Amino acid sequence: MLPLPPPARTMSLSAVLRISKHPNPLRRAAREYAATAARATAATSATSAARARGRAHAAVLQASADNAAATAPVWRGFSALQRGTTKTKASHRWQHSVRCFSGAGPSAVKLESAEKTSEGICLKFNDGLPDSNITGLAMWDLSQSPKVWNSDTHQRRSPRVPLKEVDIVQIGKRTLPNDPLEITFSDGHTGVYPIDELHRMLGREPLPQKIAWDNSLSLDEVKVPYESLRTKDGTKNLARLLHCYGFALVEGTPCVEERVDEVMDLIGPVRSTSLYGGTWHVRPTPIGKLSTDSAYLGDEILHHSDGNYLPHRAPYQTLHCMVAGTPGTGISSLIDGLAIGAALRQRHPEAYDLLATRPLQFQYLDGEHCLYQDQYVLEVNGAGELVAVNWNNYDRAMLPADPKLLDAVRKWDAMLQESQWQIDFTLQAGQTFIFDNLRTLHARKGQLEPGSPRHYYGAYLEDGVATAYRRPRTIPAPKDTISPKSSETSTKSVGDFRSDTKTQPDADMWKSITSTTFGDDCARECDTTKQLEAYVADMMGAEDAVLVASGTQGNLLAVAATCPRGAEVVLGSESHLHLWEAAGPSVLFGVAQRTVQMNEKGELPIEALIQSLELSDANDSHCAPTKLVAIENTSGARGGAVLSSEYMQGVSSLCKDRGLALHIDGARLLNAAAALASPGDDAKTAASRVFRGATTASLCLSKGLGCPGGAIIVGPSKTITEARRLRKLVGGSMRQAMGVLSAAGLHVLKERDWLQDLRRDHELMKQLVSGLKTMPEVDVFTYGGTNMCEVRVRPEVEDAVRKGDAITSYAKASGLRMDSYSRSGAGWRFVTHRSVTASQVEALLEAFEKGCKA
């Protein structure tokens, strides 16, 4: 997964002649190079001439390495001669000096003189750019006047060649050195040249020299603060590091796809392939699921480059850490392929030559693709300079049959195992790792634990490093919230904080839905629905499951399947089932509801529950017989509070002692599973933990999981069978439509890491609550630690209702949707979900800050 650095500059003949005065093998090799180059100039074959110069140049480089061996580490075969640099005390690099033609920036460039010559014009700039003697035809060609340049297409109006000869007739007078240059040509048209643009076209700023490194390189030298990329100097520094070292670490990048995309765009466009698409998420494959790509498994991966099985590999790769893995696992390791290649050349020249001239076959095989490509392990240019490394010894490279080539491969691989070349580190959340795929070999040391939370977001990139260095751009500045007086709203991304039912199916979910065959679920002929029900029952540790239309229907049928008409369910006084489900169990099935006051954790306190149950005597004709206790996890009335495992054990034991069934209204039960999960838990372990001890539960697909609808009841087979019959009674058997919901549910539960998705939602809510708590005017009066909170402007604040209205107005003007109760002073409920981004959380906090000051 790495990009290709530009080829190293070919050594000039004059440089070789200067070197020829040096002693020892360097002098002899340089003289040989000069003589060979002179002969090659007269050669009839351009190809043979280039090869001759390349062989002679290689001899100079080898002599340089031999000459340096006594005083420098072996790996410095990435020679000072080849790089034209001077050594420093640091063993891992060479310093260089670069003349920067653009000075302090475009505004510093001045044209000191422009004189007409017999050939055309001579231009002199103030920054050290060599005098430019340019023909009249060349200046005419550079003109961007309407006669020769189409400003809409940014192309010439006619082919570059052949062109009629034109002469410079007159050079316009200029008052100041940075005044535009005006030239009149013999064909009658006048060209006007802004000095900055003329300078850019005539002289490109040279790139700095590449720097070889080993494990003595400090990562601090290649770190770039994210905020620095809001300046051109910061972007130029990032490009410099990528060109010189072959990798860089951007620190503090927000863990939001849009922000990472902006960083990647500074370096080059995303390279999309049919194999991987454009951008992608890298998470360990869930336990029990197969993967054809080692990147998605938890296994250790040796040092390699990506895409060796393709004829044109992606030059660069980006990996951004959204969530770090378990400490001590999945350590990243890097090797400078150019440095170790130079070292191989010195230790084993025969092996180097074989790997540079004899290709290996690389392959990619999976159920859909069969790709083969021959690649040189060590790729050299015409001058004999090593410019790229192609290697993958673990999963896609075929070993050669030739014993000499196989021995060369062994020597190469043995050097890769030497620790002196390897830089190890663990990518942390907020770090964006960008590296050169044709230079930097990367590896994953140590296996990832099953269920590891590690989550990377990344892409392959084209090579735009040189452009980023010479003409750097910046990431966008944080956008100011739109004035509440404006009618404009954002059409690109709407952050809907009203509920986690506001999600939209993504492209992958639609693909799963449209590629699935549906059957009549009413007749039990829909295999997709059967698969979902079986999968969820197994995941929750239940005997059976049935898909229903909604969470409300799930609660209704679970209660009705457990309680006969005239029986009683005990439930929370502020529970959703009691307050917000239209009294369905009572109205439709004659089930009485008795309430117990909930505590601040959303629990029905055990002591209060015992006291309530004392009023229910099965032998007393005055009492409705109690058959069921219903609890809610997470608790909506308590801001998504999670019922603890200890409480669940206590209420479960009480119900068993009293012969009662226990139902969980689990609209957000999987949020509770994510909140209570340990780092090493897989999805099944986390989900079954929150159901343990209960009789039935209903859990929604349409909330945190992001499906367009649906809920599932899990429980004993007898109860589920009765719930399925009652589903028909209330008109809930939706035939083929159940397959649509099932396909979406299966996609989420099997193809996505829903556990990590919900953890992300919780983290976004935590960030929102933390930001709101810093504002003295704001009261976060309900927050249970998951993805919900309730907020208000403190009633004692002057003009509290007006400030609440202003906050709502600012938020809506920024494209955010939120419930508003500001007229009554009640406040708002906010819910984070998979369609809410960190930038939208930031925008909501900005709306609060501005509204509180209104």
N, C-alpha and C positions, 0 to 999 in steps of 0.2 A: 504494500500500500504506500508507494512513494513516488516523487516526481523526478524528472530528468534535469540535471543542471546543464547550463550552456557549455559547449565544448571549451576546453582550455585554449587560450590564445597560442597560436603557432609561434615558435621562437623565430625571431628574425635572423637573417643571415649576418647582419652587422653585430647582433648580440653574440653570435657564435664566434665571429672573428675576434671580438674582445675577449671572450673566454679562452681563445686559443693561445693567449699569452700566459694563461695559468699553467702551473706545473702538473706533472704526473699524468695519469690517463686522460684527464680532461683535455689537455692540450692536444694530444694525439687524436682523440675522438672529435674534437672541434675542427681540427684541420681536415680530418677525413670528411666531416659533414660539409665543410666549405667546398672541398674539391668535388664531392659528389653532387652537391647542389648546383655547382657551376656546370658540371657535365649534364645534369638533368635539364638545365635551361635550354640546351641545344637539342634535347632529345625530340625525336619526331612524335613519340607517343606521350600525350599528356598524362595518361594513366601510369605508364612506367616511370615517368619523371616523378610523379607524386609518390609512388612506392619507393623509389630510390631515396628521395628526400626523407621519407618516413623512416626507412631503415637506418639511415645515417643519424637522424635525429634520435632514434631509439638508442643508438650506440652512445651518443652524448649523455643521455639521461642515465644509462646504465653506468657509464664511467663516473658520472656525478655521484650516484649512489655508492659506488665502490669507494670513491675518494672520501666520502663523508662517513663511512662505516666506523672508522677508528675514533671519531670524536662525537658522533651523534647516535641516538638510539636507532636500532635497525629499522624501525617502522618509518623513519624519516626518508625512506626511499621516495616519498612524495616530495621530490627534491627541491632544494632552494634554487638550484639552477633552473629547473622547469618553471618554478613559480616567480622567479625574479624578485625574491624577498630577502630580508635579513632576519636572522634568528634572534629570539628573545630568551630571557631566563626561563620562562615557562616552557615546560617540555612538551606541551600538547599543541602548540601552534606557532605560526610565524606571523609577525606583525607586517603590515604593509602600509605604504603611503599612497594615497590616491589623489590626483589633482582633480578637483571638482569644478568642472567648467561652469556650472550654473551658480557658483558662489553662494551667497546667502539666499538666493531665490531669484525668480524671474525679474523682480524689480531691481536687482543689482546689476543686471546685464545692460551694458551700454555699447553702442557702436561708435568707436572713437573716430573712425574715418572710413570713407567710401570713395575710392579713386578709380576713374576710368582708365583701362589699360587697352593695349592693342587687341587682346583676346576677349576682354569683357570688363570685369570689375575686380578690384582688390578690396576686401573688407577686413577691418581690424577691430576686434572686440577688446574689452578692458579686462577680461578674466583669464587670460592665458591661452585661449583657444588659438591655435596657429593661424597665421594670416591665411585668408581664404581667397585664392585666385580662381574666379569663376567665369566661365564663358557667358556670352550674352544669351546663347541658346539655353544654357542651364538655368540662368536667372529667369528667363521667359517661362521655362518649364515649372519653376517654383512659384510662379505668380498665382495668386488666388483671385485675380480680377475676373469679373463676370464673363469676359471674352473667352477665357481658357478654363474656368473653374465653375462647376455647378455646386453652389452652396447647399442645395437641398440634398444631393446624393453624396457630396464630398468626393466627387470624382472629376477627372478631366473631361472636357467636352469632346476631345478628339484623342486618338491614340498617341502615346508618347513618341513613337517612332513609326515611319519616318517623318521628320519635321523639316520644314524649310529653314534655312539659315536665317537668323535674325541678329541684328547688332543693337548694341546700346547706343542710343542717340544722345540722351541727356540724363544726368543724375540731378534730381531736385535738391534744392538748398534745404539744409536742416539747421534749426536754431540751437536745439539741445541734443546731447548725445543719445537720448532715448526717444527722440522724435522718429516717427516712421520713415522708412526709406522709400523714396518715390523714383521710379525709373521709367523713362519713355523709350520704347523700342522702335526699330525701323519699320515695323509693320503697322505702326500707328497707335497701338494701344499702350496704356500706362498701367504699370503694376505698382501697388502700394504694399509694403512689407512691414508689419509690426516687428519691432526689434526682437522681442521675446520669441516670436514664432520663427523668425529668420534664423535666430541662434539655434533653436531646437532642430530645425531642418538641416543646418550645416554641421553641427557638431553634437554627437551624443555623449553624455557623460559616461566615462568608462566605468565598468563594474569593478568592484574591489576583487582582489585575489582570493581564491578559495583557501581555507585554513584546515589543515589536517588535524585530527584530534584522536586522543585515546582516553582512557578512564580517568586521567588527571584533569580533564576539562570539568570545571564547575558549572552546574546547571544555572547558577545565577548569571552567568555570562550570556545565556541565550533566552532569558526571560524578558517579556515585554508586558508592561501594564496595559490592560484593556483600555483604560481611559486615555492612554497616550495615542491611541489610534484615532482619536478625534482631531489630531493634528497631522499635517503632512510629514513632519519630522519623525513622528512616531511610526507611521506606515513605512517610511523609508528605512528606519532602523529595523523593522521587522523583515523587510525585503533583504536588507544587508545580511542579517543573521541567516536567513534561509539560503542565500547564495553562498555565503562564506562557510557555514558549518553544516548546511544541509538539513537543519531542523531548528525549531524555535518553540517556546512555550508562552502562550498568551495567558496572563494571570488575571483572574477576576471577571471573566466573561460571564454574563448572566446565563443561567441554564434555561434558555429559551431558544427555540429553533431559529426564530427570526434574527436574534442578535448574533448567533453563530454564523448564520448565512451571510450577514453583513461583513463579518471578519473574513470569511472565505472569499467573498467577492473582491476584496482588496488584492488578493493574490492571483486569482484566475477564475474563469467560469467553471462551474461544475461539469464534469464529464459524465454523461449519462450512458449506461450500457444496458443491453437487454438482460444481462446476467444479474445486475445489482440495482438497476434503476438509477435515479439521481442521488439524492441524499438517502441515508439509511440509519437505522437504529441497531446497535449491536448489544444484545443482551444474551446471557447464557441461556441455551435451550432448556426449557423446563424438563424436569425428570420424567422419563418415560416417552419423550418425544425425540424423534430422530432428526438429524441435520446432516446435509451433505457438505457443509462448509465448516472447517475447523475453527473459524473465528467465532462461531456461535456455540461451540462446545466449551467445556471447562478444562480441557486438556492443555498441557504445556505445549507451546509452539516454539520451535527453534528459530534462529535468526534467518530471515528471508526477505525477499522483495515480493511485491504483489503483481499479479497479472503476467507472469512470464509466459503463459500459454497464449498470449495475445500478440499480434504482430507489432502493435504500437501501444506500449504501456502508458498508463496515466502518469504524468510527470510528478504530481504532488498528491498528497493525501492529508486530510484533516480528521482528527478524532477529538471530539469534545466530551469531557466527562460530565454527564448529567448527575450521576450518582456514583460515588466511589464504592469499590468492592469491600469485602471483609478485609480488615488490616492483615497484611502479611501474605495475601494471595494475589495472583494475577499481576505480578510485578512486570513492568515494561522494561525492556532492555534494548539498547541500541549499539550498533557498530558502524564506524565510518568505513564504508566499502572501498573508497578510494585510498584511504590510508593503509588498510590491511592488504589491499591489492599491491600497493607499492612495496610493502614488506615481503609479500610472497615473491615478488620479482627479485628481491635481493637474496632471500633464503633459498628459493627453489626456482631459478630462472627457467629451467626446462618446463616445470609445471605451469609457470606463468604463460610461457609461449603457447603451450597446448590449450590452456583455457581461453586464450585470446584468439586462437586460430581454428579451434575445433569445437563446433557447437554441441550442446546437449539438447535433448528433446524434453520439452516440458508439456504437461498435459493437464486438462481439466475434464473430469468425467462426473456426470450426475445423471439423474433420470431423464433429463431433457437435452443435455449438451455433451458433445464429444469434441474437444478442441485440442489440437497439437500445434506446437510451434518450436522451431529450432532457434536457440539463442546462445550467443557466446557468454560464458560466465563472466568474462572480463571483456568489456567492449572498449576498443581503442579507436581513436580517430586517425586520419591520414598521417598525422605527425607522430604517431606511436604513443600518444598520451592516453592514459586510462580516463575515460569519461563516464562510464556507467558499469554497474554490477547487476547481473541477473542470476538470482539464486533462490532455490527453495528445495531443501533436501528432505523435507518431512512428509509432504503429502502429494506433490504434483510433479516431481522431477523423476525422469526415467534414467537409471544408471547406464553408462556406456559399456559396450562389450570390449572395446580396445583396452588391454591391460595398462598401457602407458597413460592413456587418458583417465582411466579409473584411478590409477595411482596419483595423478595430478589432482583429481577431485578429492581423494583422501587427504592429501597434504593441505589443500585449501580448507577442508572441513575441520581438520585438526587445529588450524590456526584460529578458526572462528570460535573454538572452545576455550581459547586462552583468555583469562579474565582481564588481562591488561587492556584489551580492546573494548571491553563492555562497560557501558554506562547504564546503571540500573536505577529506576525510580518508580514510584507509584503515582499514577495520575489521580489528582484530587478533583472533587467537584468544582467546577468553575474554571478549570484549566483547559485551554485549547491547544492541542499538540498538532503542529503542522510540520511535515517532513518531506524530503526529496526521495521519491520512490525509486530512483535510479542510482542513488548513492547510499542512503541510510538503510541498513538492514535492521529489521525490528523483530522482537521476539516477546513471548509471554512466558515468564518463569513461574513455576509453581501452579498447581491445579487450582481452579476456582472451586470453592465449596458448593455442593448442590444447593440450588436456590439462592445463589449469590445475588445481591441487589445491584451489582455493577451494571451500569447503563451508559453506553457511549453513543454519541450522535456524530455522524461524519459524512464524508463524500470524497471522491476522487476529484482532483482539480487539474485544469490545464495550466501550462507554465506561463504565468504573467508576472514572474518575479522581476525580470529586467524592467518591465514597464512600471511596476510598483516602485522600483528604486528610482527611476528617472523622472517619472511623472506620477508621484504618489497621490492617491485619493484618500478620503477619510470616511470613517463610519458616521452615520447621521448623528447629529446632536439630539439629545432628548427633546421630543416635541412638546411644545407648550400646549396645555389644555385649551381648547377653543372657548372663546367667550360665551357665557350663557345667553348673550343677546343674539348670537349667531344661529342661523337655522341649519348650518352645515353639520353633518354627522359623518363619521367614518364609514365608508362602504366596503373597505377592505377586510376589516375584522371587527365583529361586534362581540363585545364581552358581556355575556348575559349572566349576571350574578343572582338571578331570581331563584333558580332551582337547578339541581343536577338532572332534571328531566328535560332541560332545554338543549341537550346535545343533538348533533346531527351525525348521521352515519358517514364515515369517511369512505374513501375510494376502495380500500381493501374490504370493508364490510359490504359495500354494494356488490363488489365482485363475488364475494361468498354467497350473497343472496341470489344474484342473477345466475350463478353457475350451479345452483342446487335444484334437484328434482323434488317436487312436492307431491304429497298424496293427501287423501282425505283423512284427516286426523279423527274426525267423528267416528269413522269406521276402523280406526287404528291402522290405517294404511300409509301413514306418512313416516318413512324411515328416518327422515331428518329429525322429526320431533321425538321419535323413540330414542335416537342417539343422544339428543340433548337431555332428555329426562333421565336416561341411564347414567350419563356422565355426571350430572349434578347430584344425583342420589349417591353415587360412589364418592364424589368429592366431599360431600357433607357427612358421609358416614351414615346414611339413612337406607331403609329398605327399598323405598320406591319414591317416585316423584311424578307430578303432573304439571303440565304447562297451562297457565291461565292467562287471561287478557291483561290483568293489572294487579298491583299490590293490594288494592281494595278488594278485588274479587278473590284474591288469594286468602286474605284474612277472613272474608265472609264464608268461604267454603270450608276452611279449616275449622272455624268455630261451629258451623252447621253440621259438619261430618262428625264432630265430637260430642256436641250437646243436642239431645232430643228437644223437641218443642216443650217449653215450660221449664227447662233447666236454666242454670245461671252460669255466667262467666264473670270472674273477678278480674278487674283491670285497672290501670292507672287513671286517676282523675283528669290528667291532662294528656292522656295518650291519644295518638292519632285515631286509633280504632274507635275510641269512645266519642271524640269530638268532631272528627272530620270525615267520617265515612257513612254519613246519612243514617246512622242507627240501623244499618242493614241487617245485622243478626236479629234484632228485635222485630223490625218491620216485616222481614221476609220469612224468618224461621222461628219467631216466637221465643227467642233466647233473651232472658233478662240480663241486665248489666249492673253489677255492683262495683263501685269505685273505691279505691284506696288512694289516699293522698301520696303523691310521689315526693321523694326527697330531692335534694339539689343534684344528685347524681343520676336522676332518672329511674331510680329503683323503687319498687314497692317494698318498703322496709319489712324485714321478716317479722318483727314483733307486731307491726300494724296489720300485716297479712294474717297472722295467727288470730288476732283479735277479731278481724272481719270474718274469718272462717268459723269462729265460735257461734256466729249468728246463723249459720247454716246447719240445720239439723235435718238429716234425711228422714228421721222418724217423726218430724213435726210437720203436720199438714199446713201450717201457716207459712212455711219457708219453701222457696224454690230450691230444689237440690242443686248444689254447686258441682259442676263437672269439670271446670276448666279454669286455669289461671293464665292470663295473657300478659306478656311483658313486651317491651319495645327496645330493640338494640340495633343501631344506636338510637338515642332518644332525641326526637326532633324538638320537643319542648325544652330540652336542656342543651341545645346547641350542638347536637351530635355527640353527646356524652356516651361513653362506652361502658357497658356493664362488665364488671371485673369477673375473672374466672372464679374467684372465691364466692362472690355473690351468686353466680350461676349455680355453683355447687350447693349452696345453702337453700336456694329456692327450689332447686330440683329435688333435694332430699325431703323438703317439707311436702311437696306435691306427692311424692311417692308414699310418704307416711300416711297421707290423707286419702290416697287412692284417686288423685286428681291428675288430669292431663296438663301438660305445660306447653303453651304455644308461644312462639317468638314472632312478633311482627318485625320481620327482618328486611324492611325496605332498603336499609343500608347495612345489612348484616355483614356484607363483605368489607365495608369500611371498618367495622369493628374487628374483623379478621386481620386486616392490614395493620390496624393500630396495635393489636396484641401480638402480632407475629414476631418471632425472634429472627435475627439475621439469616440463620441457616434454614429457616422453614420453607418448604415448598408450598404450593397453593393448597394442596389437599390437606396438609397438616394444619395450616392456618385456618382453613374453612371449617374443618371438622371440629376444631377446638371450640369454636363459638356455638356450635350446635349441640355439643356434648351435654347430656342430661335432659334435653328437651324432647317432647313428643312429636311436635310438628313445628314447622317454620315456613314462612313465605318470604322469598327474597326476590327483589326486583332486578330485571335486566335493564330497565329503562332509566336508571339513575346513574350511579357512578360508572357502570359498565358501558353506558353510551348507546344502548340499543334503542330502536324506535318504539319499542313497547314490550310488554310481556312480563310475567312473574312466574315463579315456580314454587309449588308447595312440596315440601319433602316430609316424610314420616313413615309410619308403619304401612304395610301393603293394604291392610284392611281399611284404614282411614283414607288412604289415597284412592282406593277403588270407590269408596262412597263419595269422596270429593269430586271424582270424575263424573259420577252419575249426577250429582248436584250441579256441576258445571253445565251439563246439558239442560237442566231444569231452568237455569237463569239465562240461557241463551249464549253461553260462553264457548260452545264448540264451533270454532270458526273455520272448520274444514281445512282447505289448502292454505289459508292465511296463517295457520299455526306454523306451517313450514317456513314461512318468511321470517317470523320471529325466532324460530329455532335456528335457522341458518345464521342469523345475526348473533344469537347467543353462543353458538358453538364457535364462531369466529373469535369472539372476545375471550372466551374461557380457554380455548385451546391454542389459538394462534398468537394472542397478545399476552404480555406479562401484566395481567390485570392487578396483581398484587403490587407491583411497582408503580403502575399508573395511579392507583389509589393513594399510595404513599406520597406521590408527587402532589396530588390534590391537597392532601393534608399539609404538606410543606408550604404550598401557596397560601392556604388559609392562615397558617402560622405567621407567614410574612405579613399578611394583611393585618392581622390582629396586633402584631408587634408594632407595626407602623401607626395604627390607630391609637394605641395606648400611649404613644408619645405626645399626643395632642390633648392638652388640658380640657378642651371643650367637649371632647368625645368620651362617651361611656360605652365600653364593650360589656354589656350586662349579661350576655349569655355566650359561652364558648366552651364546648366540650372536648376540644383537642383533636377533632377530626376535620371535616370539611364544611362546617356550618358555624355561624355566629350571628348574634343579634346586637345591633348598634343603635345608639341614639345620640343626639346632642343633649348634653346635660340640661335638665329642666331649669336649673338655677342660672344658666348662662343667659345674659341679656339678649333678647330677640332670638331665642332658641329656635322657634318655629321658622322665622325668616331665614336663619342660617341653614336650617334643614332643607328648606326649599332651594336655597342657593346651591347647596351641595348636590341635590338632585339634578338641578339645572346644569351645573358644570359637568356632572357625570354623563348625563344624556347627550350633551353637546360633544363629548369626547367619544361618542359611539357606544357607551356602556348602558346596559339595561339593568334596572334595579327596581324592586318593590319600594313604594314610597308610602309611608304612613305619617309624613311630617305634619300634615294638617292637625292630626290629633296629638302629635308629639310622641307617638309610640316608637317611631324609628324604622329601621330596616332589618330585613334578614338577608344575609349574604351566604351564597353557597358556591364553592369552587368545584370544578369538574374538568373533564378532559378537553373541553372546548374553551377553557379559560387559560390565558397565558400570563407569564410573570409581568410582561409589559402592560397588560391590562390591569393587573393588580397595582402596578406603579401609577397608572393613569387614575385609578379610583382613589388612591392615597392623595394624589395631586388635587383631585376634585374636593376632597375633604379639607385639605390645607387652604385652598382658595375660598371655599364656601365658609369656613370658619372665620376668615378675615373679612368676609363681605359685610 
